[in-house]
Amino acid sequence: MLSIGLTYIKIGDDMKGVVNLPEVQFKRVLLKVSGEALAGDARRGLDFEVIGQVCDAIKECVDLGVQVGVVIGGGNFWRGVKDGADKMQRSHADSMGMLATVMNCLAVADALEKKGIETRVLSAVEMPKFCEYFTRDVADRYLNEGKVVFFSCGTGNPYFSTDTGAVLRGVEIEADCVLMAKNVDGIYSADPNVDPTAVKFDTLTYDEVLARHLKATDTTAMTLAMDNHMTLACFALKDPRNIIRVICGEQVGTIVKED
């Protein structure tokens, strides 16, 4: 018998061993991972040492009984709005960004499978040679089976970021929290790389983020979270174990929720 909270494992009729387990705060989460974070110091492509550390953290979540959905950005290969800029038609540039998320999801799913965790990659755009087409019910079934589900291609539409795609999928699968694992360790009053007086917030409301134009997510993602009462946890992926800490209720980064 596995008990999270009372924290012991019973095997058979006798206690064969006692293992302390942390008490998790969320049963089902949507983890958004920055594509750039997967590139490590190279800033482009994939750093498999970083990916391995992220997969170790995801595996630990699964071992704790948490159901995990994952959205990965594509910025380590291509950012449509930035790399395309005025050189390409925006819809075409964003389509390339969606394809970049597929590559990232396939890579991280493969790394997780090597660690003994079953995965499924779903796509908002039909591409049966590479992954399954997304439907909410299929995703829900896979999550209930204990598989880690990757959601690629964002919303399937141009002009929407993967942050918006992450909140949308989080709402659809009825996640308890959307975990925004990025390159910054929380939400600040200003860009901490530019303004040394910038202050990091522990908690914020959606209204505060929107009214102060804080750089947490894009406005569409934050509004979608607010409209659907979805809690967001924003933290740095530099230490992948932050994923575990947030799931176990530690104060890491910034929490955005209702009053």
KEDO-474909 format. One record per atom (N, C-alpha, C, CB): residue in one letter; x, y, z. Coordinates in steps of 0.2 Angstrom, whole numbers, plus 2048, in hexadecimal, padded with zeros to 3 digits. Atoms other than C-alpha are relative to their C-alpha. Glycine has a CB too. Example, Ala and Ser with C-alpha at 12.3 -4.5 7.8 and 13.67 -1.06 7.14 Angstrom:
// KEDO-474909
a8047FA800
a83E7EA827
a804806800
a7FB800806
s7FC7FA7FF
s8447FB824
s7FC805803
s8028027F9
***
This chain:
// KEDO-474909
m8047FA800
m800800800
m804806800
m7FB800806
l7FC7FA801
l8078117FB
l7FB806803
l8028027F9
s8047FA7FD
s801820806
s8048067FF
s7FE7FE807
i7FC7F9801
i806832801
i7FD804806
i7FF8037F9
g8027FC7FA
g80583D811
g8017FC806
g7F88017FF
l7FE8057FA
l80582E81E
l8077FD7FE
l7FB7FB801
t7F9801802
t81582A814
t8037F9802
t805805802
y7FD8077FF
y818817815
y7FE7FC7FA
y7FF7FD807
i801805805
i819809809
i7FF7F9804
i8057FF7FA
k8018067FD
k8127F880F
k8007FB7FA
k7F97FF804
i800806805
i8167E8805
i7FE7FA803
i8078007FD
g8038067FD
g80C7D9809
g7FD801806
g8067FA800
d8048007F9
d8067D581B
d805804805
d7FF7F9802
d7FB7FD7FB
d8167DC823
d8038067FD
d8057FB802
m7FC7FA802
m81F7ED822
m8077FD7FE
m800805805
k7F9802802
k82E7E8817
k805806800
k7FF7FD7F9
g7FC7FA800
g8347FA817
g7FC806800
g8058007F9
v8047F97FF
v82F80C81B
v8048057FC
v7FF802807
v7FD7FB804
v83281980E
v7FC807801
v8007FE7F9
n8037FA7FF
n82F82B812
n7FE8047FA
n804805805
l8027FD806
l825834804
l7FD807802
l7FB7FC7FC
p8037FA7FF
p821846803
p7F88007FE
p8038067FC
e807800801
e80F84B803
e7FF8057FA
e7FC803806
v8017FC806
v8098527F2
v7FA804801
v8007FC7FA
q8067FB800
q7FE8617F0
q7FB7FF7FA
q803807801
f804801807
f7F885D7DE
f8007F97FE
f8038057FB
k801807803
k7F184D7D7
k8028007F9
k7F97FE802
r7FF7FF807
r7F28537C5
r8038077FE
r7FA7FE7FC
v7FD7FA802
v7FD8607BE
v8028017F8
v807801804
l7FD7FF807
l8028687AD
l806804801
l7FA8047FC
l7FA7FE800
l81486B7AC
l8028047F9
l8057FB802
k7FD7FC806
k81A8797A0
k807801800
k7FC8077FF
v7F97FF7FF
v82C87879C
v8038047FA
v8047F97FF
s7FD7FC805
s836885792
s8047FC7FC
s804806804
g7FB803805
g83E87F782
g807802801
g7FD8017F9
e7F97FE7FF
e84D88A785
e8037FC806
e800807802
a7FD8037FA
a84F882796
a8037F97FF
a7FB7FF806
l7FD806802
l85287178E
l8068007FC
l7FA7FC7FC
a7FA7FF804
a860878784
a806801804
a8008067FB
g7FA7FF7FC
g86B87B793
g8048067FE
g8047FA800
d7FC7FA801
d879887791
d8018017F9
d8077FF803
a7FF7FF808
a87A88477E
a7FA8057FD
a7FF7FA7FD
r8067FB802
r86988E77D
r7FC7FE7FA
r8038077FF
r803803806
r86588476D
r8007F8800
r8038037FA
g800807800
g86087276A
g7FF7FD807
g8077FD7FE
l8028047FA
l85F865778
l8067FE804
l7FC7FA7FE
d7FB8027FB
d86A862787
d7FD7FA804
d802806805
f8048067FD
f86685078C
f8027FF808
f8037FA7FC
e7FF8007F9
e86E85279D
e7FB804804
e807803802
v8067FD7FD
v86185F7A1
v7FA7FC7FF
v8008077FC
i806804801
i854855799
i7FF7FA805
i7FF7FD7F9
g8008067FC
g8598467A4
g7FE802807
g8077FD801
q8017FD7F9
q8588517B4
q7F8801800
q804806802
v8077FE800
v8468577AF
v7FC7F9800
v7FF8047FA
c803806800
c8418457AC
c8007FD806
c8037FB7FA
d8008027F9
d8478407BD
d7FB803804
d807801803
a8057FC7FC
a83C84D7C5
a7F97FE7FE
a8018077FF
i807802802
i82D8487BA
i7FF7F9803
i7FF8007F8
k8018077FD
k8308357BF
k7FE800807
k8067FC7FE
e8027FF7F9
e83083A7D1
e7F9802801
e805805803
c8077FE7FF
c8208437CF
c7FB7FA7FF
c7FE8057FB
v804806801
v8188337C7
v8017FB805
v8037FD7F9
d7FF8057FA
d8208287D5
d7FC802806
d8077FF801
l8047FE7FA
l8178337E1
l7F88007FF
l802807802
g807800802
g8068307D8
g7FD8067FD
g7FC7FE807
v8027FA804
v8058407CF
v7FF7FF7F9
v805806801
q801800807
q7FD8417BE
q8038067FC
q7F97FF7FE
v7FC7FB803
v80884B7B2
v7FF8017F9
v8087FF802
g8017FE807
g8048547A2
g8068057FF
g7F98037FE
v7FB7FC802
v81285D799
v7FF8047FA
v8077FC800
v8007FB806
v81386C78D
v807802800
v7FB805800
i7FA7FD801
i824871786
i8008057FB
i8057FA7FF
g7FF7FA805
g82988177D
g8047FD7FB
g802806803
g7FC802806
g83288076D
g8068057FF
g7FD8007FA
g7FB7FB801
g83E88F770
g8077FE7FF
g800805805
n7F9803801
n84E884770
n8017FF7F9
n8017FA804
f7FF801808
f84B88175D
f7FD8067FC
f7FC7FA7FE
w8037FB804
w83F88F757
w7FB804804
w7FD7FE7FA
r8057FC7FE
r83589D75E
r7FD8057FB
r802805806
g8047FD806
g8288A3751
g800807801
g7FA7FD7FF
v8017F97FF
v8258B4758
v807804800
v7FC802806
k7FA7FD7FF
k8378B875B
k8057FE7FA
k8047FE806
d7FC802805
d8418AE74E
d7FD8027F9
d8027F9800
g8037FE806
g8358B1740
g7FF8077FF
g7F97FD7FF
a8007F97FF
a8328C3745
a7FD8037F9
a807804800
d8037FE806
d82F8CD735
d8027FD7F9
d8018087FF
k7FD803806
k8388C172A
k7FB7FA7FD
k8067FC802
m805805802
m8298B4729
m7F9803802
m8027FA803
q8077FF7FE
q8168B5729
q7FF7FC807
q7FB7FD7FB
r8008037F9
r8128B273B
r7FD7F9801
r7FB805804
s8028067FF
s8078A3739
s8057FA7FE
s7F97FF7FB
h7FB805802
h81589A730
h8057FF805
h8038027F9
a7FB8017FB
a82189E73D
a7FE7FD806
a803807802
d8038047FA
d81689874B
d7FF7F97FE
d7F9803802
s800807802
s813888741
s8077FC801
s7FE7FF7F9
m7F98037FF
m826885742
m8017FF807
m8058047FD
g8008017F8
g825888755
g7FC7FA802
g7FE807803
m8038067FE
m81887B757
m8037FA7FE
m7F98007FC
l7FC806801
l82386E74E
l805800805
l8028017F9
a7FA8007FB
a83187375A
a7FD7FD806
a803807801
t8028037F9
t82686E769
t7FF7F87FF
t7F9803802
v800807801
v82385D761
v8067FD801
v7FD7FE7F9
m7FA8037FF
m83585A760
m8027FF807
m8068047FC
n7FE8007F9
n83885F772
n7FC7FA804
n7FE806803
c8048057FC
c829854778
c8027F97FE
c7F98017FE
l7FE806802
l82F84576E
l8077FE804
l8017FF7F9
a7F98017FC
a841847776
a7FF7FE807
a8048067FF
v8018017F8
v83B849788
v7FC7F9801
v7FD806803
a8048067FF
a82E83B786
a8057FA7FF
a7FB7FF7FB
d7FB806801
d83C82F77F
d8047FF807
d8048017FA
a7FC8007FA
a84783478E
a7FC7FD806
a803807802
l8048037FB
l83983079A
l7FF7F8800
l7F9804801
e801807802
e83581F792
e8067FC802
e7FF7FF7F9
k7FA8047FE
k84781A795
k801800808
k8078047FD
k8008017F8
k84481D7A8
k7FA7FC802
k800807803
g8058057FE
g8368117A8
g7F9804801
g8017FD806
i8067FD7FF
i82881E7A7
i7FC8007F9
i801808802
e804800806
e81A81C79A
e7FE8077FE
e7FA7FB800
t8027F9802
t81682B78F
t7FC8007FA
t8078047FF
r8047FF807
r80B831781
r8018077FE
r7F87FE801
v7FF7F9803
v80E840776
v7FA8017FC
v8068007FB
l8067FE803
l7FE848770
l8018077FC
l7FA801805
s7FF7FA804
s7FD856763
s7FA8047FE
s8047FE7F9
a8067FC802
a7F1864760
a7FF8007F8
a800807803
v800800808
v7F586274D
v8017F87FE
v8058047FD
e800807802
e7F2851745
e8077FE7FC
e7FA7FE7FB
m7FA803803
m803848741
m8017F9802
m806805802
p8008077FD
p800835744
p8067FD7FF
p7FA7FD7FC
k7FA804800
k81183073F
k804801806
k8048037F9
f7FC7FE7FA
f81883974E
f7FD7FF807
f8038077FF
c8038007FA
c80B83A75B
c7F88007FF
c802807804
e808800801
e7F883975F
e7FD806800
e7FE7FB806
y8047FA800
y7EB84675C
y7FD801807
y7FB8007FA
f8037FE7F9
f7E684F76C
f7F8800800
f803806802
t8077FF7FD
t7D584C774
t800800807
t7FB7FB7FD
r8008007F8
r7D1850786
r7FF7FA803
r7FB805802
d8018077FD
d7CA83F789
d8057FB800
d7F97FD7FD
v7FA804801
v7D9836782
v805802805
v8028007F9
a7FB7FD7FB
a7E484178D
a7FF7FE807
a8018077FF
d8028017FA
d7DA83E79C
d8017F8802
d7F9802801
r7FF8077FF
r7DA82B79A
r8077FE801
r7FD7FC7FA
y7F9802800
y7ED82A797
y803803807
y8048047FB
l7FD7FD7FA
l7F08357A7
l7FD7FB806
l7FD807801
n8038047FB
n7E482A7B1
n8047F9800
n7F97FF7FF
e7FC806801
e7EF81B7AB
e807801803
e8007FD7F9
g7FA7FF7FD
g7FE8237B3
g8058027FB
g8027FA803
k7FB7FE805
k8068287A2
k801808801
k7FE7FE7F9
v7FE7F9801
v80F8397A0
v7FE8027F9
v807802802
v8037FE807
v806842792
v8038077FE
v7F8801801
f7FD7FA803
f80F84F787
f7FB8037FB
f8077FE7FD
f8047FC805
f80585C77E
f8048047FC
f7FA804805
s7FC7FC805
s80D86376F
s7FC8047FB
s8047FB7FC
c8037FB805
c809870762
c7FC805803
c7FC7FC7FB
g8047FB7FD
g80287C76F
g7F97FF7FF
g8028077FD
t807801801
t7F088076B
t7FE7FE7F9
t7FD807801
g801802807
g7F287B759
g7FF8067FC
g7FA7FC800
n8017FA803
n7F088D754
n806805800
n7FA803802
p7FB7FA7FF
p7FC89C750
p7FD805804
p8028027F9
y8017FA7FC
y7FD8AB75A
y7FE7FE808
y7FA8047FE
f8018027F9
f7FB8A176A
f8077FD803
f7FA7FB801
s7FA8037FE
s80A89D775
s7FF7F9804
s803805806
t8018067FC
t80E88D77E
t7FE801807
t8077FC7FF
d8037FF7FA
d80A89578E
d7F97FF800
d803807803
t808800801
t7F8897788
t7FE7F97FF
t7FE8047FA
g801807801
g7F9885782
g8007FC806
g8057FD7FB
a7FF8047F9
a7FF87F793
a7FA801804
a806802803
v8067FF7FC
v7F188879C
v7FA7FD7FD
v7FF808801
l806803803
l7E4882790
l8007F9801
l8008017F8
r7FF8077FF
r7EA870791
r7FF7FE808
r8067FD7FE
g8018017F9
g7EA8727A4
g7F9800802
g804805804
v8087FF7FF
v7D88787A4
v7FD7FA7FE
v7FE8067FD
e803806803
e7D386A799
e8007FA804
e8027FF7F9
i7FF8067FC
i7DA85C7A3
i7FF801807
i8087FE7FF
e8027FF7F9
e7D48647B3
e8067FF805
e7FA7FC802
a7FA8007FC
a7E68667BA
a7FF804807
a8068027FD
d8007FC7FA
d7E886C7CC
d804806800
d8027FB806
c7FB7FA801
c7F68787C7
c8037FF7FA
c805800806
v7FC800806
v7FF87D7B8
v807802802
v7FE8057FA
l7F97FE7FD
l81287D7BC
l8048037FA
l8047FA802
m7FC7FC806
m81C88A7B1
m807800802
m7FD807800
a7F98017FE
a82E8847B2
a8048047FA
a8027F9800
k7FD7FC805
k8388927A9
k807801802
k7FC8067FF
n7F97FE7FF
n84989B7A9
n800805806
n8038027FA
v8007FB7FA
v8448A77B7
v7FC7FD806
v7FC8067FE
d8028037FA
d8418A27C9
d7F9803803
d805800805
g8077FD7FD
g8308AB7CB
g7FE8067FC
g801801807
i8027FA804
i8278BA7C6
i802806804
i7F8800800
y7FD7FA7FD
y82F8CB7CA
y7FC8067FE
y8088007FD
s8037F9802
s82A8DD7CA
s8028037FA
s801805806
a7FD7FE807
a8358E07BB
a8057FB7FE
a804807801
d7FB805803
d8428D77B1
d806800805
d8028017F9
p7FA8007FB
p84F8D17BE
p8078007FC
p8007FA804
n7FA800804
n85C8D07B0
n8028077FE
n8007FC7FA
v7FF7F9802
v85A8E37AD
v800804806
v7FB8027FB
d8017FC7FA
d8548EA7BD
d8027FD806
d7F8802800
p7FE8037F9
p85E8E57CD
p7FC801806
p807803801
t8057FF7FA
t8508EC7D8
t7FA7FC7FF
t7FF808800
a806804801
a8438E07D1
a7FF7FB806
a8017FC7F9
v8028047FB
v83A8D77DE
v7FC7FA7FE
v7FB804805
k803806802
k8348C57DD
k7FA7FF805
k8047FA801
f8068017FC
f8228C17E3
f7FF7F9802
f7FA8027FC
d8028077FE
d81D8B17ED
d7F97FE7FD
d801800807
t807802803
t80B8B27E8
t7FD8077FD
t7FB7FE806
l8047FA804
l8008BD7DC
l7F97FD7FF
l8048027FA
t807802803
t7EE8BD7D6
t8018027F9
t7FB804803
y8007FF807
y7EA8BD7C4
y8008077FE
y7FA7FC7FC
d8017F9801
d7E48CF7C5
d806804801
d7FA802804
e7FA7FC7FF
e7F48D57CC
e8057FF7FA
e8047FD807
v7FC802806
v7FE8CC7BE
v7FE8047FA
v8017F97FF
l8037FC806
l7F38D47B1
l801807800
l7F97FD7FE
a8007F97FF
a7F28E57B8
a807803800
a7FC802807
r7FA7FD800
r8048E77BB
r8057FE7FA
r8047FE806
h7FD802806
h8098DF7AA
h8077FC802
h8028067FC
l7FA8047FE
l8158D37B3
l8017FA7FB
l7FF7FD807
k7FE805805
k81F8C77A8
k7FF7F9803
k8078017FD
a8008077FE
a8188B67AE
a7FE7FC7FA
a7FA800805
t802803806
t80F8B079F
t7FE8057FB
t7FB7FA801
d8037FB804
d8078B8790
d7F9801802
d8007FE7F8
t8067FE7FD
t7F78C1793
t7FA7FB7FF
t7FE8077FD
t805805802
t7EC8B478A
t8007FA805
t8017FD7F9
a7FF8057FC
a7F38A6795
a7FE802807
a8077FE801
m8027FE7FA
m7F18B07A5
m7F8801801
m803806802
t8077FF800
t7DF8B57A1
t7FC7F9800
t7FE8047FA
l803807800
l7DB8A379D
l8007FD806
l8037FB7FA
a8008037F9
a7E189D7AE
a7FB804804
a808801802
m8057FC7FC
m7D78AB7B6
m7F97FE7FF
m8018087FF
d807801802
d7C78A77AD
d7FE7F9803
d7FF8007F9
n8018077FE
n7C98947B2
n8037FF807
n8037FC7FB
h7FE8017F9
h7D08977C4
h8067FB800
h7FA7FD804
m7FA805800
m7E088D7BF
m806803804
m8027FF7F9
t7FA7FE7FC
t7EE88F7CC
t8077FF7FB
t8017FC806
l7FA800803
l7FF8937C4
l806800805
l8018057FA
a7FA8007FD
a81088F7CB
a8068027FC
a8017FA804
c7FA7FD805
c81F8997C3
c8067FF804
c7FE8077FE
f7FA8017FD
f8308937C7
f8067FE7FB
f8007FA806
a7FB801804
a8418907C0
a8027F87FF
a807803803
l7FE807801
l84687F7B8
l8077FF801
l7FD7FE7F8
k7F98017FF
k8588827BB
k8017FA805
k803806802
d8008057FB
d8568767CA
d7F97FC7FE
d801802807
p806803801
p8498697C3
p7FD7FD806
p8027FA7FB
r8038027FA
r8468637D5
r7FB805802
r8057FE805
n8057FB7FF
n83C8737D6
n7F97FD7FE
n8018077FD
i806803802
i82E8697CD
i7FD7FC806
i8017FC7FA
i8028047FB
i82D85D7DC
i7FE805806
i8067FB802
r8017FC7FA
r82E86B7E9
r7F98047FF
r806806800
v8077FD801
v81F8747E1
v7FB7FB801
v8008037F9
i805805800
i8158657E0
i7FF7FE808
i8027F97FC
c8008027F9
c8198617F3
c7FE806804
c8067FD802
g8037FA7FC
g8138737F8
g805805802
g7FC7FD805
e7FB7FB7FD
e82487C7FB
e7FF8067FC
e8077FD7FE
q8007FA803
q82588E7F7
q8068017FC
q800806806
v7FA7FF805
v82F88F7E7
v7FD8047FB
v8027F97FD
g8027FB806
g82D89D7DA
g7FA804803
g7FE7FC7FA
t8057FB7FF
t81D8A67D9
t7F97FC7FF
t8008067FC
i806803801
i80B89F7DB
i7FB8067FE
i7FD7FC806
v8057FB802
v7FD8A87D1
v7F97FC801
v8018027F9
k8078037FF
k7EB8A47D7
k7FB806802
k8017FB805
e8057FB7FE
e7DB8AC7DC
e802803807
e7F97FD800
d7FF7FD7F9
d7DA8B77EC
d7FF7FA805
d7FB805801
***
